[in-house]
Amino acid sequence: MLTIVCLLLTLVTTTFAAEPLVYEGEVHLRNVRQLTFGGENAEAYFSMDGKHFVFQASRDSFLCDQIFTMNVNGSDVRLSSTGKGQTTCSYFIPGTDEIIYCSTHDHAPECPPKPDRALGYVWGLHEFDVYRCYRDGSNLQRLTDAPGYDAEAAVSPDGKEIVFTSGRDGDLELYKMNVDGSSVRRLTYTVGYDGGPFFSPDGKYIVYRSFHPRSPAELVKWNDLWQKQMVSPVRLELWVMDSDGGNQRQVTDLGGASFCPYMHPSSEWIIFTSNFADTSRRGMPNFDLYRIRPDGSDLERITFSPVFEGFPMWSYDGKYLVFASNRGEQKERGETNVFIAEWME
């Protein structure tokens, strides 16, 4: 998921004035603090006790994403993944000192090749698998072994189940499995992409993003990219379903790329990232944070910056919001860092 940030990067190394921490109109954010400085840092997720984050970053000597943990004040950053391959989509296992993450390291120690941009903006569906380990990286266990893409994983609040995206049956669908990797069950069956899932904090629902081809031309393009093991994420809508896969219903119909949905502890709101309102006609679309009710009503814009905002998650008590952004202090133009804010209703 971090690869979507790369839309916004320009590789210029010089000294830059800091972007603001807060922009006019951001009434739900108070006391915004920058937690990381330098590199590409994103997808930071709270531990259930609210004391730690697990996140992915290309920083220090790593050329592609690895998994790190840190305290909620940004201190004590530590590597959790192997340092090999590319990683994505980490999450704490509630009630334990363990995390899950997805990685290509068992298939190749180097970073996977970047997709051919002549095909447009596409993601490569590399040979990711889902892993489980302690926060310090010890006791690493591989949980999936199907050929192809197994990634975009998150853990249920009771710590018993993992929901993830897989191409194991010839399409990108959502699956659940027990936290030890056993008992894999398929949840979605619509042609296209279903991915990026998260359980609601009460465990009753799963929110996710989808692209389902609507025309013969879209289906042809989807099948062509699938044969190349790629996916184009330029149009994604949000969906929600019961945690057993039932009652699937579409939440948004905005026409842009909407992703990273996360449900408030009250289950009354879904916060997410989208570029649907960007009318700047720049070469690279801008993304901001929005929230919407699970029935698709009361859409509200949360951030108002001219730079990238994404990957939001409310803390389990709903008092804080963590997100990634190009705002704040930067060592290189366009770098992405992790921020935390007090959430104001």
SERO-4910 file (N, C-alpha, C, O; in steps of 0.05 Angstrom, whole numbers):
BEGIN
 pado doro    nc1    nc2    nc3   cac1   cac2   cac3    cc1    cc2    cc3    oc1    oc2    oc3
  Met    A     16    -24      0      0      0      0     17     25      0      8     46    -10
  Leu    A     41     24     11     58     48     12     65     58    -16     72     81    -20
  Thr    A     64     39    -36     73     47    -62     57     70    -74     67     84    -91
  Ile    A     32     73    -65     16     95    -75     28    122    -68     23    142    -82
  Val    A     43    123    -46     56    148    -38     76    157    -60     80    181    -63
  Cys    A     88    138    -74    108    144    -94     98    162   -116    113    174   -130
  Leu    A     71    163   -119     59    182   -139     68    210   -133     70    227   -151
  Leu    A     75    216   -109     78    244   -100    107    252    -96    112    275    -88
  Leu    A    125    234   -102    153    240    -95    168    254   -118    164    248   -141
  Thr    A    184    274   -111    204    285   -129    231    283   -115    233    291    -92
  Leu    A    250    273   -129    275    266   -116    294    291   -118    312    291   -134
  Val    A    290    310   -101    307    334   -100    319    335    -72    304    336    -53
  Thr    A    345    336    -70    358    336    -44    370    364    -39    390    371    -52
  Thr    A    357    378    -22    367    404    -14    354    411     12    341    394     24
  Thr    A    356    435     22    344    443     47    316    455     41    314    473     24
  Phe    A    295    447     55    269    456     50    257    468     75    263    460     98
  Ala    A    240    488     71    224    499     94    204    478    102    193    464     85
  Ala    A    198    476    128    179    456    137    151    463    128    144    487    128
  Glu    A    136    443    119    108    447    113     93    450    140    102    440    160
  Pro    A     70    463    140     55    467    165     47    439    177     44    420    163
  Leu    A     44    439    203     34    415    217      4    413    216     -8    391    216
  Val    A    -10    436    215    -39    437    214    -47    458    193    -35    479    191
  Tyr    A    -69    451    178    -79    469    158   -106    480    166   -121    466    181
  Glu    A   -113    503    156   -139    515    162   -162    495    154   -162    483    133
  Gly    A   -181    493    172   -204    476    167   -202    448    180   -221    433    180
  Glu    A   -178    442    191   -175    415    203   -184    415    232   -168    413    251
  Val    A   -210    417    235   -222    422    262   -222    397    279   -225    399    303
  His    A   -218    374    268   -218    349    284   -190    342    294   -188    323    310
  Leu    A   -170    356    286   -142    350    294   -132    371    313   -133    395    307
  Arg    A   -122    362    335   -110    381    355    -83    369    364    -80    345    367
  Asn    A    -64    388    369    -38    380    379    -25    359    361    -17    337    370
  Val    A    -23    366    335    -10    348    315     20    346    321     33    367    324
  Arg    A     31    322    322     59    318    327     71    300    306     59    280    298
  Gln    A     95    307    296    110    291    277    126    270    292    141    277    310
  Leu    A    124    245    284    137    223    299    162    212    284    180    202    298
  Thr    A    163    214    258    187    204    243    198    227    227    185    246    220
  Phe    A    224    225    221    238    246    207    258    233    187    278    222    195
  Gly    A    252    235    161    270    224    141    261    197    131    255    179    147
  Gly    A    262    194    104    255    169     92    225    168     84    212    189     84
  Glu    A    215    145     78    187    141     71    175    123     92    180     99     94
  Asn    A    158    135    109    146    122    132    116    123    130    105    144    125
  Ala    A    103    100    134     74    100    131     62     75    143     76     58    155
  Glu    A     35     73    141     20     51    152     27     45    181     35     22    188
  Ala    A     26     65    198     31     61    227      5     53    240    -16     67    237
  Tyr    A      5     31    256    -19     21    269    -14     18    299      7      8    307
  Phe    A    -33     27    315    -31     25    344    -31     -3    354    -44    -21    342
  Ser    A    -16     -8    376    -21    -32    392    -47    -27    408    -55     -5    411
  Met    A    -59    -49    417    -85    -46    431    -82    -29    456   -102    -16    464
  Asp    A    -59    -31    470    -56    -15    494    -48     14    489    -45     30    507
  Gly    A    -45     21    463    -39     49    456    -11     57    461     -6     81    460
  Lys    A      7     39    467     34     47    475     54     46    452     75     59    453
  His    A     48     31    430     67     27    409     54     30    381     30     28    378
  Phe    A     71     34    361     63     32    333     80     11    320    103      7    327
  Val    A     68     -3    301     83    -19    281     79     -5    255     56      2    248
  Phe    A    100     -1    239     98     13    213    118      4    193    136    -11    200
  Gln    A    114     12    168    133      4    147    148     29    138    137     51    137
  Ala    A    173     25    129    189     48    121    212     39    103    223     18    107
  Ser    A    218     57     84    243     55     69    261     77     81    257    101     75
  Arg    A    279     70     98    295     90    113    322     77    119    327     54    114
  Asp    A    340     94    128    367     86    135    379     73    110    380     86     89
  Ser    A    389     49    111    403     36     89    384     19     72    393      6     52
  Phe    A    358     18     79    340      0     65    328     13     40    318     35     41
  Leu    A    330     -1     18    321     11     -8    292      6    -13    280     20    -30
  Cys    A    279    -13      1    250    -16      0    240    -22     28    255    -25     46
  Asp    A    214    -23     30    201    -22     57    209    -46     75    211    -69     66
  Gln    A    214    -39    100    218    -59    122    198    -51    144    187    -29    144
  Ile    A    195    -69    163    176    -65    185    191    -56    210    212    -68    218
  Phe    A    181    -35    224    193    -24    248    171    -21    269    148    -21    263
  Thr    A    180    -20    294    162    -12    316    174     13    329    198     18    328
  Met    A    157     28    343    166     51    358    146     57    380    123     48    378
  Asn    A    154     72    400    135     81    420    117    103    408    123    114    387
  Val    A     95    108    421     75    127    409     86    155    408     74    173    395
  Asn    A    108    161    423    120    188    421    142    189    400    155    209    397
  Gly    A    145    167    385    165    166    363    192    156    372    210    154    355
  Ser    A    196    150    397    222    141    407    225    111    403    206     97    397
  Asp    A    250    102    406    257     74    406    248     59    381    234     39    382
  Val    A    256     70    358    250     57    332    268     32    328    292     34    330
  Arg    A    255      9    324    270    -16    321    260    -32    297    236    -32    291
  Leu    A    279    -45    283    272    -62    261    260    -88    271    271   -101    289
  Ser    A    237    -96    259    224   -121    266    227   -142    244    228   -166    250
  Ser    A    228   -133    218    229   -153    196    258   -161    191    276   -152    205
  Thr    A    262   -178    171    288   -190    167    309   -172    154    333   -178    155
  Gly    A    300   -150    143    318   -132    128    322   -142     99    337   -129     84
  Lys    A    308   -163     91    311   -174     64    284   -172     50    263   -171     63
  Gly    A    285   -171     23    261   -170      8    246   -144     13    257   -124     22
  Gln    A    220   -144      6    203   -120     11    180   -129     29    170   -151     27
  Thr    A    173   -111     47    151   -118     66    128    -98     62    130    -78     48
  Thr    A    105   -106     73     82    -88     73     62    -97     95     64   -120    104
  Cys    A     45    -79    103     20    -86    118     26   -102    143     20   -126    145
  Ser    A     36    -88    163     40   -100    189     17    -94    208      1    -76    203
  Tyr    A     15   -109    230     -7   -104    249      0   -119    275     12   -141    274
  Phe    A     -7   -108    298     -3   -122    323    -24   -144    327    -47   -142    317
  Ile    A    -16   -165    340    -35   -186    349    -44   -178    377    -28   -181    396
  Pro    A    -68   -169    380    -78   -160    406    -74   -181    428    -78   -205    424
  Gly    A    -66   -172    451    -62   -190    474    -36   -204    475    -31   -221    492
  Thr    A    -18   -198    456      8   -210    455     30   -189    450     23   -165    446
  Asp    A     55   -197    449     77   -180    442     85   -187    413    109   -183    406
  Glu    A     67   -196    397     73   -205    370     60   -187    349     41   -172    354
  Ile    A     72   -188    325     61   -174    302     58   -194    279     69   -216    279
  Ile    A     43   -185    259     44   -199    233     54   -178    212     51   -154    217
  Tyr    A     65   -188    191     72   -171    168     74   -188    144     74   -213    145
  Cys    A     75   -175    120     77   -190     95    104   -183     82    113   -161     83
  Ser    A    116   -204     70    143   -200     60    149   -218     36    136   -239     33
  Thr    A    168   -210     20    177   -226     -3    204   -240      4    216   -252    -14
  His    A    214   -238     29    242   -245     34    248   -275     30    271   -282     24
  Asp    A    228   -293     32    233   -321     28    236   -328     -2    245   -349     -9
  His    A    228   -310    -19    229   -315    -48    253   -301    -61    263   -311    -81
  Ala    A    262   -279    -49    286   -265    -60    295   -245    -38    279   -232    -26
  Pro    A    321   -243    -33    331   -225    -12    332   -196    -21    333   -178     -4
  Glu    A    331   -190    -47    333   -163    -57    305   -151    -60    285   -165    -59
  Cys    A    304   -125    -65    278   -112    -70    266   -122    -97    281   -125   -116
  Pro    A    240   -126    -98    228   -134   -124    231   -112   -145    233    -89   -138
  Pro    A    231   -119   -171    233    -99   -191    209    -81   -191    187    -89   -185
  Lys    A    213    -55   -199    191    -36   -200    174    -41   -226    186    -49   -246
  Pro    A    148    -37   -225    131    -42   -248    138    -23   -271    150     -2   -267
  Asp    A    132    -32   -295    137    -17   -320    117      6   -321     93      1   -324
  Arg    A    126     31   -318    108     54   -318     95     59   -345     76     74   -347
  Ala    A    105     45   -366     91     47   -392     63     36   -391     47     42   -408
  Leu    A     58     19   -370     32      7   -367     13     25   -350     -9     17   -344
  Gly    A     23     50   -343      7     67   -326     15     63   -297     35     50   -291
  Tyr    A     -1     74   -279      5     70   -251     -6     43   -242    -30     39   -240
  Val    A     12     24   -237      4     -3   -230     21    -12   -206     43     -3   -201
  Trp    A     10    -31   -191     24    -45   -169     32    -73   -179     17    -86   -193
  Gly    A     56    -81   -172     64   -108   -178     55   -128   -157     59   -123   -133
  Leu    A     43   -150   -165     33   -170   -146     56   -190   -141     56   -212   -152
  His    A     75   -182   -125     98   -199   -120     92   -223   -102     70   -225    -91
  Glu    A    112   -240    -98    108   -264    -82    110   -257    -52    129   -265    -39
  Phe    A     89   -244    -43     88   -238    -14     76   -262      1     59   -277    -10
  Asp    A     84   -265     26     71   -284     44     66   -269     71     79   -249     76
  Val    A     49   -281     87     42   -269    113     59   -283    135     62   -307    135
  Tyr    A     71   -267    152     89   -277    173     80   -267    201     66   -247    203
  Arg    A     89   -282    221     83   -274    248    109   -276    264    125   -294    260
  Cys    A    113   -257    282    138   -257    299    134   -240    323    114   -225    325
  Tyr    A    153   -241    342    153   -222    364    161   -194    354    172   -192    332
  Arg    A    156   -174    370    163   -147    361    193   -143    354    200   -127    337
  Asp    A    210   -159    368    238   -157    362    247   -173    338    270   -175    331
  Gly    A    227   -186    324    233   -201    300    239   -231    305    241   -246    286
  Ser    A    241   -239    330    247   -266    337    223   -284    333    200   -275    331
  Asn    A    228   -310    333    207   -331    330    190   -326    305    165   -328    306
  Leu    A    203   -321    283    189   -315    258    176   -340    247    189   -361    245
  Gln    A    150   -338    240    135   -361    229    121   -352    204    109   -331    203
  Arg    A    123   -368    183    109   -363    158     81   -375    160     78   -399    166
  Leu    A     61   -359    154     33   -368    157     20   -376    131      0   -390    132
  Thr    A     30   -367    108     18   -374     83     39   -386     65     63   -379     67
  Asp    A     31   -405     47     50   -417     29     39   -422      1     50   -436    -15
  Ala    A     16   -409     -5      4   -412    -31     21   -396    -51     32   -375    -44
  Pro    A     24   -405    -76     39   -390    -96     26   -363   -101      1   -361   -101
  Gly    A     42   -342   -106     32   -316   -113     29   -298    -89     42   -300    -69
  Tyr    A     10   -279    -92      7   -256    -74    -10   -263    -50    -34   -269    -53
  Asp    A      1   -261    -26    -14   -262     -1     -4   -239     16     18   -239     26
  Ala    A    -20   -218     19    -12   -194     32    -36   -178     42    -58   -188     42
  Glu    A    -31   -153     50    -52   -135     59    -68   -148     82    -92   -151     81
  Ala    A    -53   -155    104    -65   -170    126    -69   -153    150    -54   -134    155
  Ala    A    -90   -159    165    -96   -146    191   -108   -167    210   -119   -187    201
  Val    A   -107   -161    236   -115   -181    257   -141   -172    270   -145   -148    274
  Ser    A   -158   -191    277   -183   -185    291   -176   -175    319   -155   -182    330
  Pro    A   -194   -159    331   -189   -148    358   -187   -169    380   -175   -164    401
  Asp    A   -198   -193    376   -194   -214    396   -169   -230    391   -163   -249    406
  Gly    A   -153   -223    371   -127   -235    365   -129   -264    354   -109   -278    354
  Lys    A   -153   -272    345   -156   -300    336   -155   -303    306   -149   -326    297
  Glu    A   -161   -282    290   -163   -286    261   -147   -264    246   -143   -242    256
  Ile    A   -139   -271    222   -125   -253    204   -142   -251    178   -150   -272    168
  Val    A   -148   -227    169   -160   -223    143   -139   -213    124   -122   -196    132
  Phe    A   -138   -223     99   -117   -216     81   -127   -218     52   -148   -229     46
  Thr    A   -110   -207     33   -116   -208      5    -99   -229     -8    -75   -232     -2
  Ser    A   -110   -245    -27    -95   -266    -40   -104   -270    -68   -127   -265    -75
  Gly    A    -85   -278    -85    -92   -285   -113    -92   -315   -117    -90   -324   -140
  Arg    A    -94   -330    -96    -91   -360    -98   -112   -374   -115   -107   -396   -125
  Asp    A   -135   -362   -119   -156   -374   -135   -160   -361   -162   -181   -364   -174
  Gly    A   -140   -346   -171   -141   -334   -198   -154   -306   -199   -160   -297   -221
  Asp    A   -158   -293   -177   -169   -266   -176   -160   -255   -148   -153   -271   -130
  Leu    A   -161   -229   -145   -153   -217   -119   -178   -216   -101   -196   -200   -105
  Glu    A   -179   -233    -81   -202   -236    -63   -193   -234    -34   -169   -235    -28
  Leu    A   -213   -231    -16   -207   -230     12   -211   -258     25   -229   -273     17
  Tyr    A   -194   -264     44   -195   -290     58   -191   -284     88   -180   -263     96
  Lys    A   -200   -303    104   -193   -303    133   -179   -329    139   -183   -349    126
  Met    A   -162   -328    160   -150   -352    170   -146   -348    200   -146   -326    210
  Asn    A   -142   -370    214   -135   -368    242   -108   -355    245    -92   -355    226
  Val    A   -102   -345    268    -77   -330    272    -52   -347    270    -30   -337    268
  Asp    A    -56   -374    271    -33   -392    267    -31   -401    237    -14   -417    231
  Gly    A    -48   -389    220    -47   -396    191    -65   -418    183    -66   -425    159
  Ser    A    -79   -430    201    -97   -453    195   -124   -443    186   -131   -420    190
  Ser    A   -139   -461    174   -168   -457    168   -173   -432    151   -187   -414    159
  Val    A   -161   -432    127   -165   -409    108   -193   -411     96   -202   -431     86
  Arg    A   -208   -388     98   -235   -387     87   -237   -362     68   -228   -340     75
  Arg    A   -249   -367     44   -252   -345     25   -277   -329     31   -298   -340     39
  Leu    A   -275   -302     29   -297   -284     37   -310   -270     13   -334   -265     14
  Thr    A   -296   -265     -9   -307   -250    -31   -304   -266    -57   -287   -283    -59
  Tyr    A   -322   -260    -76   -323   -276   -101   -328   -260   -126   -334   -271   -147
  Thr    A   -326   -233   -124   -332   -216   -147   -306   -211   -163   -285   -206   -152
  Val    A   -308   -213   -190   -284   -209   -207   -274   -181   -203   -289   -162   -203
  Gly    A   -248   -179   -199   -235   -153   -195   -218   -154   -169   -210   -176   -160
  Tyr    A   -214   -131   -158   -196   -129   -135   -212   -124   -110   -228   -105   -109
  Asp    A   -209   -141    -90   -219   -136    -63   -195   -137    -44   -182   -158    -43
  Gly    A   -189   -116    -30   -164   -116    -14   -164    -95      8   -184    -81     13
  Gly    A   -141    -92     20   -137    -72     41   -156    -74     64   -166    -53     73
  Pro    A   -162    -98     75   -183   -100     95   -174    -95    123   -150    -98    130
  Phe    A   -193    -85    140   -188    -82    168   -214    -91    183   -236    -85    174
  Phe    A   -210   -104    205   -233   -110    223   -241    -84    237   -225    -67    242
  Ser    A   -267    -81    243   -276    -59    260   -266    -65    289   -261    -89    296
  Pro    A   -262    -45    305   -251    -49    332   -268    -68    349   -258    -80    368
  Asp    A   -295    -71    343   -311    -90    358   -311   -117    345   -324   -136    356
  Gly    A   -297   -120    322   -295   -146    309   -319   -155    293   -320   -177    282
  Lys    A   -340   -138    292   -365   -146    278   -364   -143    248   -378   -156    233
  Tyr    A   -346   -125    238   -346   -118    210   -318   -118    199   -298   -118    213
  Ile    A   -317   -120    172   -292   -116    157   -296    -94    137   -315    -96    121
  Val    A   -279    -74    137   -280    -53    117   -257    -57     97   -236    -66    105
  Tyr    A   -262    -52     72   -241    -58     51   -246    -41     27   -265    -25     25
  Arg    A   -228    -43      7   -229    -27    -17   -232    -47    -41   -223    -70    -39
  Ser    A   -246    -38    -62   -251    -55    -84   -250    -40   -111   -256    -17   -112
  Phe    A   -242    -55   -131   -247    -47   -159   -259    -71   -173   -247    -92   -176
  His    A   -284    -68   -182   -298    -89   -197   -303    -78   -225   -317    -58   -228
  Pro    A   -292    -90   -246   -296    -80   -274   -325    -77   -280   -341    -95   -275
  Arg    A   -332    -54   -292   -361    -48   -298   -367    -50   -328   -390    -49   -336
  Ser    A   -347    -53   -345   -352    -54   -374   -334    -75   -386   -315    -84   -373
  Pro    A   -340    -84   -411   -323   -104   -424   -294    -94   -426   -275   -109   -424
  Ala    A   -291    -68   -432   -263    -57   -435   -248    -58   -408   -225    -65   -408
  Glu    A   -262    -52   -386   -249    -53   -360   -242    -82   -353   -221    -87   -341
  Leu    A   -259   -101   -361   -254   -129   -355   -230   -139   -371   -213   -154   -361
  Val    A   -228   -130   -397   -205   -137   -413   -179   -127   -400   -159   -141   -398
  Lys    A   -179   -101   -392   -155    -89   -380   -148   -104   -354   -125   -109   -348
  Trp    A   -169   -110   -338   -164   -124   -313   -151   -151   -318   -131   -158   -305
  Asn    A   -161   -166   -337   -150   -192   -343   -122   -190   -354   -105   -207   -349
  Asp    A   -117   -169   -370    -90   -166   -382    -70   -160   -360    -48   -172   -360
  Leu    A    -77   -142   -341    -58   -136   -319    -55   -160   -301    -33   -165   -290
  Trp    A    -77   -175   -297    -75   -199   -280    -55   -219   -291    -39   -231   -277
  Gln    A    -55   -222   -318    -36   -241   -331     -8   -231   -326     11   -248   -325
  Lys    A     -4   -205   -324     23   -194   -318     28   -192   -288     49   -182   -280
  Gln    A     10   -202   -272     11   -200   -243     15   -170   -234     34   -163   -220
  Met    A     -4   -154   -243     -5   -126   -236    -33   -118   -231    -52   -131   -240
  Val    A    -37    -96   -217    -64    -84   -213    -62    -54   -214    -42    -42   -204
  Ser    A    -82    -42   -226    -82    -12   -228   -101     -1   -207   -125     -7   -207
  Pro    A    -90     14   -187   -107     23   -165   -118     51   -168   -122     65   -149
  Val    A   -124     59   -193   -132     87   -198   -161     92   -192   -170    115   -190
  Arg    A   -178     70   -190   -206     74   -181   -213     52   -161   -214     29   -168
  Leu    A   -217     61   -137   -223     42   -115   -246     54    -99   -246     78    -92
  Glu    A   -266     37    -92   -288     46    -75   -287     30    -49   -275      8    -48
  Leu    A   -299     40    -28   -299     27     -2   -324      9      1   -346     16     -8
  Trp    A   -319    -13     14   -341    -33     19   -339    -41     49   -318    -37     62
  Val    A   -361    -52     59   -361    -63     86   -377    -89     85   -396    -92     70
  Met    A   -370   -108    102   -385   -133    105   -384   -142    134   -367   -133    149
  Asp    A   -402   -160    140   -400   -173    166   -374   -189    168   -363   -197    147
  Ser    A   -364   -194    191   -338   -207    194   -338   -236    184   -316   -247    180
  Asp    A   -362   -248    180   -362   -275    168   -364   -274    137   -367   -295    125
  Gly    A   -363   -250    126   -364   -247     97   -392   -241     86   -395   -236     62
  Gly    A   -412   -242    103   -439   -237     94   -446   -207     93   -431   -190    103
  Asn    A   -469   -202     79   -480   -174     78   -460   -154     67   -457   -133     78
  Gln    A   -448   -161     44   -428   -143     32   -443   -120     19   -462   -124      3
  Arg    A   -435    -95     25   -448    -72     13   -428    -50      8   -409    -46     23
  Gln    A   -433    -35    -14   -415    -13    -23   -421     11     -6   -444     19     -2
  Val    A   -399     24      4   -402     48     20   -399     74      4   -416     92      6
  Thr    A   -379     75    -14   -374    100    -29   -379     94    -59   -378     72    -68
  Asp    A   -384    116    -73   -385    115   -102   -375    142   -112   -389    158   -124
  Leu    A   -349    147   -106   -337    173   -109   -322    176   -135   -317    198   -145
  Gly    A   -314    154   -147   -301    155   -173   -271    159   -173   -258    159   -194
  Gly    A   -259    163   -149   -230    166   -148   -217    141   -137   -228    119   -138
  Ala    A   -193    144   -126   -180    122   -112   -183    126    -82   -170    143    -70
  Ser    A   -201    111    -70   -206    113    -41   -195     87    -28   -202     65    -37
  Phe    A   -179     90     -8   -166     67      4   -161     72     33   -166     93     44
  Cys    A   -149     51     47   -143     52     75   -167     59     93   -165     78    108
  Pro    A   -189     45     90   -212     51    108   -207     39    136   -197     17    138
  Tyr    A   -214     55    156   -212     44    183   -236     54    199   -243     78    198
  Met    A   -248     36    215   -273     42    228   -268     53    256   -250     44    271
  His    A   -283     74    264   -282     85    291   -291     65    312   -308     48    305
  Pro    A   -281     66    337   -289     47    357   -319     46    361   -330     25    370
  Ser    A   -333     67    355   -362     68    358   -376     53    335   -400     48    336
  Ser    A   -361     47    313   -372     35    288   -390     55    274   -404     46    255
  Glu    A   -390     80    282   -408    100    268   -394    114    245   -408    126    228
  Trp    A   -368    112    243   -353    126    222   -331    108    210   -321     91    223
  Ile    A   -325    113    184   -302    102    171   -285    125    162   -294    142    147
  Ile    A   -260    125    170   -241    145    160   -224    132    138   -218    108    139
  Phe    A   -218    148    117   -204    136     94   -188    158     79   -190    182     85
  Thr    A   -173    149     59   -157    167     42   -170    167     14   -179    146      4
  Ser    A   -171    191      1   -182    191    -26   -171    216    -41   -163    236    -29
  Asn    A   -171    213    -67   -164    235    -85   -188    245   -101   -184    260   -121
  Phe    A   -212    236    -94   -235    241   -112   -241    270   -115   -252    278   -136
  Ala    A   -234    287    -95   -241    315    -97   -218    332   -109   -221    357   -111
  Asp    A   -196    320   -117   -174    335   -128   -180    344   -156   -184    328   -174
  Thr    A   -182    370   -160   -189    381   -186   -165    398   -196   -169    415   -214
  Ser    A   -142    394   -185   -119    411   -191   -108    406   -219    -94    423   -230
  Arg    A   -115    383   -231   -105    375   -257    -75    374   -259    -63    377   -280
  Arg    A    -62    370   -236    -33    365   -236    -27    337   -246    -45    320   -248
  Gly    A     -2    333   -252      6    307   -261      1    285   -241     -5    262   -248
  Met    A      4    292   -215      0    273   -194    -23    282   -177    -24    304   -167
  Pro    A    -43    264   -173    -66    272   -157    -59    275   -127    -41    263   -117
  Asn    A    -75    293   -114    -70    297    -85    -90    281    -69   -114    278    -77
  Phe    A    -81    270    -46    -98    254    -29   -103    268     -2    -84    280      9
  Asp    A   -127    266      8   -133    277     35   -149    256     50   -157    235     39
  Leu    A   -154    261     76   -169    243     93   -198    252     94   -204    276     94
  Tyr    A   -216    233     94   -245    238     95   -257    218    115   -244    197    122
  Arg    A   -281    224    125   -296    203    139   -324    202    128   -335    221    117
  Ile    A   -336    179    132   -363    174    121   -376    153    139   -363    137    152
  Arg    A   -403    154    141   -417    133    157   -418    107    141   -418    108    116
  Pro    A   -419     84    154   -420     59    140   -442     56    119   -441     39    101
  Asp    A   -464     72    122   -486     71    103   -481     90     79   -498     93     62
  Gly    A   -457    103     78   -450    120     56   -459    149     60   -457    165     41
  Ser    A   -470    157     82   -480    184     87   -459    201    102   -439    190    112
  Asp    A   -464    227    102   -449    246    118   -419    247    112   -402    247    130
  Leu    A   -412    246     86   -384    248     78   -372    274     88   -385    295     84
  Glu    A   -349    274    101   -336    298    112   -306    297    106   -293    277    111
  Arg    A   -296    320     97   -267    322     92   -253    328    119   -263    345    134
  Ile    A   -231    315    125   -217    318    150   -192    335    147   -186    352    164
  Thr    A   -176    330    126   -151    345    122   -154    363     97   -169    357     79
  Phe    A   -139    385     98   -141    406     76   -114    415     67   -111    438     59
  Ser    A    -95    397     66    -68    405     58    -65    402     28    -80    387     15
  Pro    A    -44    415     16    -38    410    -13    -19    387    -17    -10    382    -39
  Val    A    -14    372      4      5    350      3     -9    324     10    -32    324     18
  Phe    A      5    302      6     -7    275     11    -14    271     40      2    277     58
  Glu    A    -38    259     45    -46    249     71    -57    221     67    -72    216     48
  Gly    A    -51    203     85    -61    176     81    -57    158    105    -45    166    125
  Phe    A    -67    133    102    -63    112    122    -72    120    150    -56    117    169
  Pro    A    -97    129    154   -106    137    181   -116    113    197   -126     94    187
  Met    A   -112    115    224   -123     96    243   -129    110    268   -112    125    279
  Trp    A   -154    107    279   -160    116    305   -148     97    326   -147     73    321
  Ser    A   -140    108    349   -132     91    371   -156     75    381   -179     83    375
  Tyr    A   -151     53    395   -173     36    403   -193     50    422   -216     42    424
  Asp    A   -184     72    436   -202     88    452   -214    111    437   -230    127    448
  Gly    A   -207    115    412   -218    136    395   -207    164    402   -217    183    391
  Lys    A   -187    166    419   -178    193    428   -156    204    409   -151    228    409
  Tyr    A   -143    187    393   -121    196    377   -125    186    348   -138    166    343
  Leu    A   -112    200    330   -111    192    302    -82    192    293    -68    211    297
  Val    A    -73    170    281    -46    168    269    -50    168    239    -69    155    229
  Phe    A    -32    181    225    -34    182    196     -7    188    184     12    196    199
  Ala    A     -4    183    158     21    190    144     16    214    126     -6    218    116
  Ser    A     38    230    123     34    255    108     61    266     98     82    258    108
  Asn    A     59    283     78     83    298     69     85    325     84    102    341     77
  Arg    A     68    331    103     69    356    118     93    355    137    106    334    140
  Gly    A     98    378    151    118    379    172    147    381    161    151    389    139
  Glu    A    166    374    179    194    376    172    203    355    152    195    332    154
  Gln    A    218    363    132    228    345    112    257    349    107    267    371    106
  Lys    A    271    326    104    299    327     96    302    326     66    321    337     55
  Glu    A    282    313     53    281    313     23    252    319     15    233    311     28
  Arg    A    249    334     -7    223    342    -15    205    318    -21    213    299    -34
  Gly    A    181    318    -10    162    298    -15    164    273      3    149    254     -1
  Glu    A    182    273     22    184    249     39    159    247     56    145    266     62
  Thr    A    153    223     65    129    217     80    136    209    108    154    193    113
  Asn    A    122    221    127    127    215    155    101    208    170     79    211    159
  Val    A    104    198    195     82    190    211     75    213    231     93    224    243
  Phe    A     49    218    234     39    239    252     17    228    270      3    210    263
  Ile    A     15    240    294     -6    233    312    -20    259    321     -7    280    324
  Ala    A    -46    258    324    -62    281    332    -83    272    352    -93    250    351
  Glu    A    -90    291    370   -114    286    387   -138    289    370   -140    308    354
  Trp    A   -158    271    372   -182    272    356   -203    288    370   -210    282    393
  Met    A   -214    308    356   -235    325    367   -261    321    351   -262    324    327
  Glu    A   -283    314    365   -309    312    352   -322    340    349   -344    342    338
***
